[in-house]
Amino acid sequence: MSVRQSLLAILDQGPCYGYQLRAEFDRRTGSTWPLNVGQIYNTLERLERDGLVQRGDTDEQGHVYWSITQAGSAEVAAWLSSPVERSAGTRDELAIKLALASTLPGVDVAAAIGVQRGAALTRLEDLRQETPDGAGSARPEELARALVLDSQIVAAEGELLWLERVEQRLSQHPRHALALTLSAERPKRGRPAKATLA
């Protein structure tokens, strides 16, 4: 999730101070992704450094208002009109965990899958209970929350489908055929051997 672009998109609507930005972000995302104020101010300082926002006036309560620059507005327009790029490589901890577990002798991969399935089912049930009933709401905040929750529901359902696929793949191989021992082949890169003194 891009905090940077999200804050810029809010500032494109008008000047805001830090706590106001946090409240607007919560309101527009259904309070599903909490941001701390320190993160907001750090991001604002980087945006200022990059010429995308500028500090404005301070009100009588000491709130410093930030406003977007033309370059910032252009970045918001580019962000909103372009697709979100998904990573080509996998940094998914669950995928890596199960890939490794399937090659480690003595590891009960089926048990690991079962534990994960239980957690995913619990998460899915919790998400479904949080999602508002009905086709929609007249309140934009409720619609925003429903959109984010729907995304999380689909991700949890996708995880359950993937776990089924993992079980199917693993069932096609005898367990002992998947176990890998440490390779005797040494990698070509690494620390050079210490030179001995003559």
C-alpha positions in Angstrom: 0.0 0.0 0.0 1.4 3.4 -0.9 1.0 5.8 2.0 2.8 8.4 -0.2 0.3 8.4 -3.0 -2.6 8.1 -0.6 -1.6 11.2 1.3 -1.0 13.1 -1.9 -4.5 12.1 -3.2 -6.1 13.5 -0.1 -4.0 16.7 -0.2 -5.1 17.1 -3.8 -8.6 17.8 -2.3 -7.2 20.7 -0.2 -4.7 21.6 2.5 -4.6 19.4 5.6 -2.6 19.0 8.8 -1.2 15.7 10.0 -3.9 14.4 12.3 -6.5 15.6 9.7 -4.7 13.5 7.1 -4.9 10.4 9.3 -8.6 11.0 10.0 -9.3 11.4 6.2 -7.3 8.3 5.4 -9.2 6.3 8.0 -12.5 7.7 6.7 -11.7 7.0 3.1 -10.5 3.4 3.7 -13.0 2.3 6.3 -10.5 2.4 9.1 -9.1 -0.9 7.8 -5.4 0.2 7.6 -4.4 2.2 10.6 -1.6 4.8 10.1 0.3 6.3 12.9 0.9 10.1 13.0 4.7 9.6 13.0 4.5 7.7 9.7 2.4 10.5 8.2 4.8 13.3 9.3 7.8 11.3 8.0 6.0 10.8 4.7 5.1 14.5 4.5 8.8 15.5 5.1 9.9 13.2 2.2 7.1 14.6 0.0 8.3 18.1 0.8 11.9 17.1 0.0 10.7 15.8 -3.3 8.8 19.0 -4.2 5.4 17.3 -4.1 4.0 19.1 -1.1 4.8 22.4 0.8 4.3 23.6 4.3 1.7 26.2 4.7 0.3 28.4 7.5 -0.1 27.4 11.1 -3.5 27.9 12.7 -4.1 29.2 16.2 -4.0 25.6 17.6 -0.5 25.1 16.1 -1.6 22.8 13.2 0.8 23.1 10.3 -1.2 22.8 7.0 0.3 21.0 4.1 -0.7 21.6 0.5 0.1 19.8 -2.7 2.2 21.2 -5.5 1.6 20.9 -9.2 4.2 18.1 -9.4 2.3 16.4 -6.5 -1.0 16.7 -8.4 0.6 15.2 -11.5 1.9 12.3 -9.4 -1.6 11.7 -8.0 -3.1 11.7 -11.5 -0.5 9.3 -12.8 -1.0 7.0 -9.8 -4.8 6.9 -10.1 -4.7 6.3 -13.9 -2.1 3.4 -13.8 -2.4 -0.2 -12.7 -0.9 -1.4 -9.4 2.0 -3.5 -10.3 2.1 -6.8 -8.5 5.6 -8.1 -7.7 6.8 -10.7 -10.2 8.9 -12.4 -7.6 7.4 -14.0 -4.5 8.0 -12.6 -1.0 5.0 -14.4 0.3 6.0 -15.9 3.6 3.4 -18.6 3.4 4.5 -19.8 -0.1 8.2 -19.8 1.0 7.4 -21.6 4.2 5.5 -24.4 2.5 8.0 -24.7 -0.3 10.8 -25.1 2.2 8.8 -27.4 4.5 8.0 -29.7 1.5 11.7 -30.3 1.0 12.8 -30.7 4.6 13.0 -34.3 5.8 10.7 -35.1 8.8 8.5 -32.0 8.5 4.7 -32.7 8.5 3.6 -30.4 5.7 0.1 -31.6 5.9 -0.1 -30.4 9.5 1.4 -27.0 8.5 -1.3 -26.7 5.8 -4.0 -27.7 8.2 -2.9 -25.0 10.7 -2.9 -22.4 8.0 -6.2 -23.5 6.7 -7.7 -23.1 10.1 -6.3 -19.6 10.5 -7.6 -18.6 7.0 -11.1 -20.0 7.7 -11.2 -18.0 11.0 -10.0 -14.9 9.3 -12.5 -15.3 6.5 -15.4 -15.8 9.0 -14.3 -12.7 10.9 -14.1 -10.6 7.7 -17.5 -11.8 6.6 -19.0 -10.7 10.0 -17.4 -7.3 9.6 -18.7 -6.7 6.1 -21.9 -4.6 6.0 -25.1 -6.4 4.9 -27.0 -5.4 1.8 -26.0 -4.2 -1.6 -24.5 -1.0 -0.4 -24.8 2.0 1.7 -25.6 5.6 1.0 -22.6 6.6 3.2 -19.3 6.8 1.3 -17.3 5.7 4.4 -19.3 2.5 4.6 -18.8 1.8 0.9 -15.0 2.4 1.3 -14.9 0.0 4.2 -16.9 -2.6 2.3 -14.5 -2.4 -0.7 -11.4 -3.0 1.4 -13.1 -5.8 3.3 -14.2 -7.4 0.0 -10.6 -7.4 -1.1 -9.5 -9.1 2.1 -12.3 -11.7 1.8 -11.2 -12.5 -1.8 -7.6 -12.8 -0.6 -8.6 -15.2 2.2 -10.7 -17.3 -0.2 -7.7 -17.3 -2.6 -5.4 -18.5 0.1 -7.8 -21.4 0.8 -7.9 -22.3 -2.9 -4.1 -22.2 -3.1 -3.8 -24.4 0.0 -6.0 -27.0 -1.8 -3.7 -26.8 -4.8 -0.6 -27.3 -2.6 -2.2 -30.4 -1.2 -3.0 -31.7 -4.7 0.6 -31.2 -5.9 2.1 -32.8 -2.8 -0.2 -35.8 -3.1 1.2 -36.6 -6.5 4.6 -37.3 -5.0 5.8 -39.8 -2.4 6.9 -37.8 0.7 10.4 -39.3 0.6 10.9 -38.2 -3.0 10.5 -34.5 -2.1 13.0 -34.4 0.8 16.3 -32.7 0.0 19.5 -33.1 1.9 22.2 -30.4 1.9 24.0 -30.2 -1.4 27.6 -31.2 -1.5 28.1 -28.8 -4.4 29.6 -25.6 -3.1 28.4 -22.2 -4.5 30.9 -20.4 -6.6 30.4 -17.1 -4.7 31.2 -16.5 -1.1 34.0 -15.4 1.1 37.4 -16.0 -0.3 39.7 -18.3 1.6 42.1 -16.5 3.9 45.6 -16.2 2.5 48.2 -17.9 4.6 51.3 -16.0 5.5 54.6 -17.4 4.4 
